[in-house]
Amino acid sequence: MCLSVPAKIVELQGRLATVDVMGNRREADVSLVDEPQLGDYVLVHAGFAIEKMTAEDAAETLKLWEEMAGIESFEPRAASDELQEEEKP
């Protein structure tokens, strides 16, 4: 499965940009995006900005990311745990 995250371009030097992803700054290659500008929102995957997006779409997507981050991690039980429960009287 591949995931991309919305990011805001905060610095731009040629094809390289510094992007802000939920308060974290990363470097991203913007050569795949038409006419990137400071303040643009882009989807970043594997260090590449792959698509521009509106500020509204970015906000909605970031809200979903925040909701997912609030969900506790699902940890599947080990098979040995299930066997131990079956052995209990």
Backbone as CSV, one residue per row, in Angstrom:
resi,resn,N_x,N_y,N_z,CA_x,CA_y,CA_z,C_x,C_y,C_z
1,MET,0.851,-1.172,0.000,0.000,0.000,0.000,0.895,1.233,0.000
2,CYS,0.505,2.215,-0.756,1.249,3.468,-0.833,0.419,4.580,-0.212
3,LEU,1.094,5.455,0.491,0.417,6.589,1.108,1.114,7.874,0.687
4,SER,0.339,8.895,0.507,0.890,10.224,0.281,0.255,11.149,1.309
5,VAL,0.985,12.181,1.660,0.488,13.108,2.676,0.472,14.528,2.115
6,PRO,-0.522,15.323,2.519,-0.556,16.718,2.089,0.558,17.509,2.774
7,ALA,1.159,18.393,2.016,2.230,19.224,2.562,2.156,20.601,1.922
8,LYS,2.606,21.598,2.663,2.622,22.973,2.158,4.056,23.344,1.805
9,ILE,4.258,23.895,0.627,5.592,24.336,0.220,5.933,25.604,0.985
10,VAL,7.012,25.557,1.784,7.400,26.716,2.584,8.714,27.333,2.113
11,GLU,9.497,26.577,1.351,10.717,27.093,0.724,10.850,26.415,-0.631
12,LEU,11.420,27.126,-1.590,11.524,26.569,-2.935,12.834,27.012,-3.565
13,GLN,13.628,26.033,-3.996,14.871,26.320,-4.708,14.963,25.371,-5.888
14,GLY,14.592,25.878,-7.054,14.607,25.035,-8.238,13.593,23.920,-8.108
15,ARG,14.074,22.677,-8.280,13.153,21.542,-8.204,13.023,20.973,-6.795
16,LEU,13.774,21.524,-5.848,13.684,21.062,-4.464,12.915,22.056,-3.609
17,ALA,12.068,21.510,-2.761,11.264,22.350,-1.873,11.374,21.827,-0.451
18,THR,11.230,22.737,0.481,11.019,22.343,1.866,9.518,22.409,2.064
19,VAL,8.952,21.301,2.536,7.506,21.236,2.737,7.210,21.009,4.209
20,ASP,6.072,21.512,4.628,5.611,21.330,5.995,4.511,20.276,6.000
21,VAL,4.753,19.208,6.734,3.788,18.124,6.868,3.403,18.028,8.340
22,MET,2.252,18.556,8.685,1.749,18.520,10.060,2.787,19.015,11.064
23,GLY,3.459,20.109,10.722,4.438,20.710,11.620,5.846,20.172,11.465
24,ASN,6.043,19.175,10.643,7.371,18.620,10.386,7.831,19.069,9.006
25,ARG,9.077,19.496,8.939,9.606,19.955,7.654,10.450,18.863,7.013
26,ARG,10.225,18.702,5.723,10.924,17.689,4.931,11.314,18.299,3.596
27,GLU,12.265,17.666,2.931,12.628,18.078,1.591,11.850,17.214,0.603
28,ALA,11.385,17.834,-0.470,10.641,17.089,-1.485,11.038,17.600,-2.868
29,ASP,11.107,16.698,-3.812,11.368,17.034,-5.202,10.028,17.428,-5.827
30,VAL,9.963,18.629,-6.402,8.707,19.121,-6.972,8.725,19.118,-8.495
31,SER,9.666,18.406,-9.093,9.800,18.421,-10.550,8.621,17.767,-11.270
32,LEU,7.799,16.986,-10.573,6.645,16.344,-11.188,5.394,17.224,-11.175
33,VAL,5.475,18.377,-10.520,4.324,19.276,-10.368,4.506,20.487,-11.277
34,ASP,3.432,20.869,-11.969,3.482,22.050,-12.842,3.547,23.329,-12.028
35,GLU,4.539,24.142,-12.280,4.698,25.470,-11.701,4.458,25.533,-10.187
36,PRO,5.258,24.827,-9.402,5.089,24.901,-7.944,5.426,26.305,-7.435
37,GLN,4.664,26.759,-6.462,4.845,28.090,-5.876,4.851,27.973,-4.356
38,LEU,5.490,28.943,-3.707,5.423,29.009,-2.249,3.965,29.067,-1.830
39,GLY,3.622,28.310,-0.807,2.254,28.314,-0.306,1.361,27.266,-0.937
40,ASP,1.804,26.660,-2.041,1.009,25.596,-2.657,0.950,24.381,-1.737
41,TYR,-0.163,23.669,-1.825,-0.289,22.381,-1.146,-0.091,21.287,-2.178
42,VAL,0.687,20.285,-1.798,0.990,19.173,-2.691,0.867,17.866,-1.929
43,LEU,0.627,16.800,-2.676,0.675,15.459,-2.091,2.102,14.958,-2.249
44,VAL,2.690,14.485,-1.159,4.080,14.008,-1.179,4.089,12.511,-0.912
45,HIS,4.786,11.806,-1.806,4.965,10.361,-1.664,6.423,10.037,-1.963
46,ALA,7.067,9.363,-1.035,8.455,8.907,-1.210,9.392,10.047,-1.604
47,GLY,9.178,11.223,-1.020,10.063,12.348,-1.271,9.756,13.154,-2.525
48,PHE,8.660,12.820,-3.209,8.270,13.543,-4.418,6.889,14.143,-4.255
49,ALA,6.769,15.407,-4.634,5.442,16.016,-4.734,4.847,15.478,-6.025
50,ILE,3.692,14.821,-5.919,3.136,14.161,-7.095,1.899,14.863,-7.651
51,GLU,1.335,15.788,-6.883,0.113,16.457,-7.344,-0.152,17.687,-6.482
52,LYS,-0.639,18.756,-7.115,-1.097,19.922,-6.349,-2.483,19.631,-5.816
53,MET,-2.831,20.286,-4.728,-4.179,20.167,-4.182,-4.593,21.507,-3.597
54,THR,-5.891,21.697,-3.448,-6.383,22.945,-2.873,-6.134,22.945,-1.370
55,ALA,-6.137,24.134,-0.797,-5.976,24.259,0.648,-7.115,23.546,1.377
56,GLU,-8.312,23.597,0.799,-9.470,22.946,1.414,-9.304,21.430,1.424
57,ASP,-8.865,20.871,0.289,-8.645,19.420,0.227,-7.528,18.995,1.175
58,ALA,-6.478,19.810,1.259,-5.377,19.503,2.166,-5.868,19.493,3.612
59,ALA,-6.677,20.494,3.984,-7.195,20.572,5.351,-8.069,19.364,5.675
60,GLU,-8.913,18.974,4.728,-9.788,17.823,4.947,-8.972,16.534,5.107
61,THR,-7.971,16.365,4.269,-7.129,15.169,4.342,-6.320,15.145,5.628
62,LEU,-5.776,16.294,6.019,-5.013,16.348,7.270,-5.902,16.044,8.470
63,LYS,-7.150,16.486,8.421,-8.090,16.174,9.503,-8.281,14.663,9.607
64,LEU,-8.391,13.987,8.467,-8.524,12.526,8.479,-7.266,11.858,9.046
65,TRP,-6.093,12.373,8.681,-4.845,11.832,9.231,-4.832,11.977,10.754
66,GLU,-5.263,13.139,11.249,-5.292,13.371,12.696,-6.261,12.411,13.380
67,GLU,-7.409,12.170,12.747,-8.373,11.223,13.310,-7.777,9.816,13.365
68,MET,-7.092,9.420,12.295,-6.476,8.092,12.280,-5.373,7.982,13.326
69,ALA,-4.640,9.045,13.531,-3.560,9.033,14.523,-4.113,8.881,15.931
70,GLY,-5.364,9.286,16.136,-5.975,9.178,17.447,-6.475,7.782,17.765
71,ILE,-6.525,6.921,16.752,-6.979,5.552,16.965,-5.826,4.744,17.515
72,GLU,-6.104,3.988,18.555,-5.058,3.155,19.121,-4.641,2.101,18.114
73,SER,-3.379,1.755,18.154,-2.857,0.755,17.231,-3.510,-0.584,17.482
74,PHE,-3.818,-1.269,16.421,-4.340,-2.617,16.520,-3.163,-3.566,16.528
75,GLU,-3.062,-4.365,17.572,-1.995,-5.341,17.656,-2.615,-6.724,17.688
76,PRO,-2.447,-7.478,16.619,-3.031,-8.811,16.610,-2.432,-9.680,17.704
77,ARG,-3.269,-10.494,18.283,-2.794,-11.376,19.332,-1.973,-12.492,18.725
78,ALA,-0.966,-12.874,19.431,-0.130,-13.972,18.960,-0.909,-15.272,19.081
79,ALA,-0.619,-16.216,18.207,-1.288,-17.516,18.243,-1.066,-18.193,19.586
80,SER,0.093,-17.983,20.188,0.370,-18.612,21.482,-0.563,-18.084,22.561
81,ASP,-0.973,-16.813,22.481,-1.912,-16.242,23.442,-3.273,-16.940,23.327
82,GLU,-3.691,-17.202,22.094,-4.971,-17.873,21.878,-4.937,-19.302,22.406
83,LEU,-3.821,-19.989,22.200,-3.700,-21.365,22.699,-3.770,-21.403,24.211
84,GLN,-3.108,-20.440,24.871,-3.121,-20.407,26.330,-4.538,-20.221,26.851
85,GLU,-5.332,-19.373,26.189,-6.712,-19.141,26.629,-7.558,-20.395,26.458
86,GLU,-7.318,-21.152,25.393,-8.072,-22.380,25.151,-7.759,-23.442,26.186
87,GLU,-6.554,-23.433,26.741,-6.136,-24.429,27.712,-6.691,-24.147,29.103
88,LYS,-7.152,-22.926,29.365,-7.694,-22.590,30.688,-8.969,-23.384,30.937
89,PRO,-9.152,-23.862,32.190,-10.369,-24.646,32.498,-11.616,-23.802,32.501
